[in-house]
Amino acid sequence: MLNGKHGGNDLAHDVKLDLSANLNPLGMPERVRRAVLDSACDWEKYPDPECRALRVKLSESLGISYENIVCGNGADDLIYRIVSALRPRCALILAPTFSEYRKALEEHGCEVCEHMLSSDNGFAVTERILSDIDNVDMVFIASPNNPTGAVIGTELLKKIVETCEKNRAYLVCDESFIDFTEDAVEVTALSALKLNMIVLRSFTKIFAIAGLRLGYVVCGSSETAAAIKNTGQYWSVSVPAQAAGKAALDEKEYLRETVRFVANEREYLSAELSRCGFEVYPSAANYLLFRAFKSLGQLLLDEGILIRSCADYSGLDESFFRIAVRTHDENMRFAAAVRRALNG
């Protein structure tokens, strides 16, 4: 199967164009690159284990108490630390969704229940999820969801928050890709933050720093944050990653340009795939889920183009693929290769 667990990790092939990893097509901001290089004089020292300077800046940027923020070695690291700290007995996740939620939960002996999404409505989360929150003590949702790109609406999010609160379940909302959306301020779970909530964010995707690894959580209570902070390795965030994060928080125009660019290119890719007769699902993120013929991924790989097979996602099969939104030239190269595959 193409790219086993995740996108961007198939090193066994000669890949000339990688559309399997969902990173910002504009690349790392120059300000961030300079900050990383300038931090080299501190690489001989241990990093601050509490990421104090970065958390202070995040606190100011988000308007959230410093004590409620925890930084980690990417969003994945924090998923495992959340589960390790809170030890749920039974958890609810979406399907399809990011596989690391299930993996982290099962590694800690947690029973995992799935709320199956339907292709009939573009894999959108609906009020059906509310009845599945009974008898669980943790709920993982993602907005935008991966691999669908669907965002959870504000009113439904409030109902999910209220239902979790009533059932005394922790709600973990993964917003790793929310900065790519056009209405992030309106749809973020931070606007509905409650004591039982944890909002997960990632620097890695939006600032194209996959090799550095940086993420953070905002918790509804400082006690929850302290529990998460005290799990995992002591020095979880490196010196260059902390420097990158502090510089990235000043990149306001870069974020605005990213949203505009991604929206335009996502529309272009969606139109191209639809013209090829494929079913393309609505997305607000920097990637698209579509359904094609099963051999498409291999035919593209034969040309050196890697896309993400979604066969390993619960609820999907080998006919589903996810592609990242890349630069216009790269997107045109991909579209042309798909047409060749159709005509071959």
ROTORTI-140848 format. One line per 8 residues: number of its first residue (from 1); their letters; for each residue z, x, y of C-alpha. Coordinates in Angstrom, 2 decimals. Last residue first. Example, Ala and Ser with C-alpha at 12.3 -4.5 7.8 and 13.67 -1.06 7.14 Angstrom:
BEGIN
2	SA	7.14:13.67:-1.06  7.80:12.30:-4.50 .
END
This chain:
BEGIN
344	GNLARRVA	-20.64:-3.47:5.49  -21.03:-6.13:8.18  -17.38:-7.10:8.30  -16.22:-3.49:8.09  -18.64:-2.55:10.87  -17.22:-5.32:13.03  -13.70:-4.06:12.37  -14.78:-0.53:13.35 .
336	AAFRMNED	-16.17:-1.83:16.66  -12.90:-3.65:17.39  -10.88:-0.50:16.66  -13.04:1.67:18.91  -12.76:-0.97:21.64  -8.96:-0.96:21.32  -8.90:2.83:21.55  -10.99:2.78:24.72 .
328	HTRVAIRF	-8.85:0.00:26.20  -5.64:1.89:25.50  -3.46:0.60:22.63  -2.03:-2.76:21.64  -0.47:-2.22:18.23  -1.94:-3.86:15.16  -0.26:-5.98:12.51  -1.95:-7.06:9.30 .
320	FSEDLGSY	-1.71:-10.05:6.96  -4.05:-10.47:3.96  -1.78:-8.37:1.74  0.99:-10.98:1.81  3.53:-12.53:4.19  6.75:-14.51:3.69  8.99:-11.47:3.28  7.25:-8.49:4.85 .
312	DACSRILI	5.99:-5.86:2.39  2.38:-7.06:2.56  2.33:-6.58:6.32  -0.21:-3.75:6.32  0.01:-1.89:9.59  -3.23:-0.41:10.91  -4.53:3.13:10.52  -8.03:4.13:11.64 .
304	GEDLLLQG	-9.51:7.26:10.03  -12.81:5.63:9.05  -11.68:5.21:5.41  -8.47:3.85:6.92  -10.51:1.00:8.39  -11.89:0.05:4.97  -8.40:0.35:3.49  -6.87:-2.01:6.02 .
296	LSKFARFL	-9.70:-4.53:5.72  -9.42:-4.84:1.93  -7.23:-7.94:2.01  -9.49:-10.13:4.13  -8.05:-11.14:7.50  -4.84:-12.60:8.92  -3.49:-11.47:12.27  -0.24:-10.24:13.81 .
288	LYNAASPY	-0.62:-8.70:17.25  1.28:-5.95:19.03  2.60:-5.07:22.50  4.69:-8.24:22.73  4.18:-11.86:23.83  2.28:-12.78:20.69  0.37:-15.84:19.47  -1.05:-15.45:15.94 .
280	VEFGCRSL	-4.62:-14.38:15.22  -6.56:-15.97:12.35  -9.66:-13.88:11.69  -13.21:-15.15:12.23  -14.54:-11.95:13.79  -14.60:-13.71:17.15  -10.86:-14.29:16.71  -10.31:-10.55:16.26 .
272	EASLYERE	-12.20:-9.75:19.46  -10.42:-12.46:21.44  -6.98:-11.31:20.29  -7.85:-7.71:21.09  -8.94:-8.56:24.64  -5.90:-10.78:25.26  -3.59:-8.00:24.03  -5.42:-5.59:26.34 .
264	NAVFRVTE	-4.79:-7.73:29.42  -1.14:-8.48:28.58  -0.47:-4.84:27.69  -1.78:-3.57:31.02  0.14:-6.04:33.16  3.42:-5.51:31.26  2.99:-1.73:31.30  2.27:-1.70:35.05 .
256	RLYEKEDL	5.53:-3.55:35.73  7.48:-1.19:33.48  5.95:1.90:35.12  6.82:0.43:38.51  10.50:0.22:37.56  10.79:3.72:36.04  14.29:4.60:37.33  15.96:3.65:34.03 .
248	AAKGAAQA	13.65:6.10:32.26  15.32:9.10:33.91  18.74:8.26:32.46  17.25:7.51:29.06  15.27:10.74:28.90  18.34:12.82:29.74  20.30:11.06:26.99  17.47:11.74:24.53 .
240	PVSVSWYQ	17.30:15.40:25.60  21.07:15.86:24.98  21.01:14.14:21.58  22.41:10.70:20.80  24.51:10.12:17.65  27.07:12.87:18.13  29.97:11.35:16.17  27.98:9.90:13.29 .
232	GTNKIAAA	28.34:6.27:12.40  31.11:3.87:13.39  33.58:4.14:16.29  31.06:2.96:18.88  30.49:-0.25:16.90  34.21:-1.11:16.89  34.52:-0.23:20.58  31.58:-2.49:21.45 .
224	TESSGCVV	33.15:-5.38:19.55  36.41:-4.87:21.45  34.54:-4.64:24.76  33.28:-8.17:24.20  29.89:-9.82:24.57  28.21:-6.64:23.42  25.24:-4.85:24.98  23.61:-2.55:22.47 .
216	YGLRLGAI	21.67:0.66:23.04  18.63:2.58:21.88  17.28:6.11:21.84  15.17:8.13:19.41  13.58:11.40:20.68  10.45:11.42:18.52  9.72:7.76:19.23  9.79:8.37:23.00 .
208	AFIKTFSR	7.02:5.97:24.07  8.96:4.49:27.02  8.76:0.85:25.88  9.09:1.64:22.18  11.89:4.22:22.05  14.05:2.88:24.88  15.32:0.13:22.58  17.59:-2.89:23.13 .
200	LVIMNLKL	20.06:-4.80:20.92  22.03:-7.76:22.27  25.35:-8.43:20.52  27.01:-11.83:20.79  30.36:-13.27:19.67  32.00:-12.99:23.12  29.07:-14.76:24.79  25.97:-13.49:26.63 .
192	ASLATVEV	23.61:-16.28:27.71  21.67:-14.37:30.39  21.75:-11.27:28.19  19.77:-13.25:25.61  16.63:-12.40:27.54  14.08:-15.16:28.15  13.99:-15.38:31.96  14.29:-11.68:32.79 .
184	ADETFDIF	11.72:-10.77:30.13  9.04:-13.10:31.50  5.83:-11.07:31.05  6.89:-9.44:27.81  6.68:-5.70:27.11  10.31:-5.18:28.11  11.34:-7.58:25.33  10.25:-5.23:22.54 .
176	SEDCVLYA	13.62:-4.01:21.25  15.24:-7.35:22.06  17.18:-7.72:18.80  19.64:-10.60:19.12  22.73:-10.19:16.95  24.80:-13.38:16.81  28.25:-13.09:15.25  29.34:-16.25:13.50 .
168	RNKECTEV	32.35:-18.35:14.44  30.56:-21.57:13.44  30.91:-23.08:16.92  29.87:-19.77:18.54  26.87:-19.48:16.23  25.83:-23.03:17.09  26.26:-22.44:20.83  24.19:-19.23:20.76 .
160	IKKLLETG	21.47:-20.90:18.68  21.43:-23.82:21.12  21.14:-21.45:24.09  18.27:-19.64:22.37  16.52:-22.97:21.85  16.68:-23.67:25.58  15.44:-20.20:26.53  12.51:-20.09:24.11 .
152	IVAGTPNN	12.50:-17.52:21.31  9.65:-15.04:21.75  6.91:-14.59:19.13  5.47:-11.09:18.59  4.85:-11.87:14.92  5.71:-8.52:13.27  8.46:-8.20:14.58  10.07:-11.00:16.60 .
144	PSAIFVMD	10.01:-10.90:20.37  12.84:-11.87:20.39  14.54:-10.91:17.14  17.24:-12.90:15.38  20.06:-11.66:13.17  22.86:-14.12:12.37  26.33:-13.11:11.18  29.24:-15.06:9.65 .
136	VNDIDSLI	27.23:-17.49:7.55  28.42:-20.86:6.23  26.32:-23.03:8.58  23.63:-21.17:10.55  20.86:-22.72:8.44  21.10:-26.09:10.22  20.31:-24.43:13.55  17.20:-22.66:12.25 .
128	RETVAFGN	15.21:-25.89:12.09  15.45:-25.96:15.90  12.32:-23.81:16.01  11.47:-20.11:15.68  7.73:-19.63:16.04  5.72:-18.28:13.09  2.46:-19.37:14.76  3.20:-23.08:14.32 .
120	DSSLMHEC	1.54:-23.56:10.92  2.33:-19.95:9.97  5.86:-21.10:9.20  9.14:-19.21:9.53  11.51:-18.95:6.58  15.20:-18.68:7.42  16.43:-16.11:4.94  19.91:-15.68:3.49 .
112	VECGHEEL	21.45:-12.25:2.89  24.69:-11.65:0.98  26.45:-8.60:2.40  27.38:-5.65:0.20  27.19:-3.02:2.93  23.84:-1.65:1.76  22.66:-5.27:1.62  23.25:-5.79:5.33 .
104	AKRYESFT	21.56:-2.57:6.43  18.52:-3.22:4.22  18.22:-6.84:5.30  18.26:-5.95:8.99  16.01:-2.93:8.38  13.10:-5.10:7.23  12.02:-6.36:10.66  11.07:-10.05:10.39 .
96	PALILACR	9.12:-12.51:8.28  11.38:-14.22:7.51  14.35:-14.61:9.84  17.84:-13.38:9.01  21.11:-15.13:8.10  24.20:-13.20:7.04  26.94:-13.61:4.45  30.01:-11.38:4.07 .
88	PRLASVIR	29.73:-9.66:7.45  31.28:-6.18:7.77  31.71:-5.95:11.57  31.64:-2.18:12.08  29.26:-1.25:9.27  26.89:-4.09:10.15  26.78:-3.08:13.81  26.47:0.61:12.89 .
80	YILDDAGN	23.49:-0.07:10.62  21.66:-2.01:13.34  22.67:0.67:15.87  20.89:3.44:14.00  17.75:1.31:13.73  17.71:0.66:17.50  17.37:4.36:18.26  19.97:7.11:17.89 .
72	GCVINEYS	22.66:5.09:19.60  24.17:3.91:22.86  27.07:1.45:23.17  27.61:-0.89:26.12  30.51:-3.34:26.61  32.87:-0.79:28.18  30.38:-0.09:30.99  30.57:-3.73:32.09 .
64	IGLSESLK	27.20:-5.42:32.52  25.19:-5.71:35.74  22.13:-4.54:33.84  21.07:-1.58:35.98  24.59:-0.58:37.03  25.89:-0.75:33.46  22.84:1.13:32.18  23.54:3.90:34.71 .
56	VRLARCEP	27.18:4.11:33.66  26.12:4.07:30.01  23.75:7.00:30.56  26.44:9.06:32.30  29.00:8.29:29.59  26.88:8.90:26.50  30.09:8.63:24.41  29.39:11.63:22.18 .
48	DPYKEWDC	28.39:13.76:25.20  25.90:16.15:23.65  27.00:19.44:22.07  25.90:22.47:24.03  23.03:24.88:23.29  20.57:22.23:24.44  21.99:22.24:27.96  19.40:24.54:29.57 .
40	ASDLVARR	16.71:22.44:27.88  17.64:19.39:29.99  14.80:20.14:32.42  12.29:19.56:29.61  13.65:16.09:28.87  13.87:15.21:32.56  10.28:16.34:33.09  9.02:14.13:30.25 .
32	VREPMGLP	10.95:11.16:31.64  9.46:11.58:35.12  6.01:11.96:33.53  6.33:8.58:31.86  5.77:8.74:28.07  2.54:7.06:27.03  0.58:4.26:28.68  -0.07:2.73:25.25 .
24	NLNASLDL	3.66:1.97:24.89  4.59:2.27:21.23  4.14:-0.22:18.39  3.15:2.05:15.49  0.32:0.91:13.15  -2.57:1.29:15.57  -3.06:4.98:14.79  -6.50:6.41:15.55 .
16	KVDHALDN	-7.68:9.67:13.98  -5.60:9.41:10.81  -6.36:11.97:8.10  -4.17:10.50:5.38  -0.85:11.42:3.73  1.07:11.20:6.98  1.61:7.45:6.81  4.65:7.05:9.04 .
8	GGHKGNLM	3.36:5.27:12.14  4.13:1.79:10.86  7.07:1.09:8.61  8.15:0.83:4.97  5.02:1.74:3.05  2.22:2.59:5.41  -0.76:1.16:3.53  0.00:0.00:0.00 .
END
